[in-house]
């Protein structure tokens, strides 16, 4: 269960970092912090 959650979080982090490359200037560490809130970026 925990491993599944971690892999899903990692996939979301990678997806968000790819999505936000052209839009915002947030560093990747903030993508990790906001991994649970993919639609809450300003």
N, C-alpha and C positions, 0 to 999 in steps of 0.2 A: 504493500500500500504506500509506504513512505517512498520507496524507489520510484513508483509510478508518479507520485506527486512531484518529486524532484525532477524527473525527466520531462514532465509536462511544463514545469516552471522554466526549465532550461530552454525548451522549445519556444515558449512564449517570449522569453528574453531575447533569443536570437531573432525571432520574427519581429519584435518591436524595434530592435536595433537596426534591422534591415529597413523597416518601414520609416523610421525616423531619421535616416541618414541624410535625406535631402530637406527635410522639413525643419527640424529644430537643431539646436547645438548642444543638447544635453549629452553629457558623457555616458558611457555604457554603464557605469556604476549606478546612475540614477535609474536606468532601465531595470536593473536588478531590484532596486528599492521599490519601483512601481510595477513590478511584474504582475501583481494581483489586480491592477487597475489600468488595463490597456486602453481604455477610452477616456481616462481622466487627465490626459496631458493638456496643458494650457495651449 
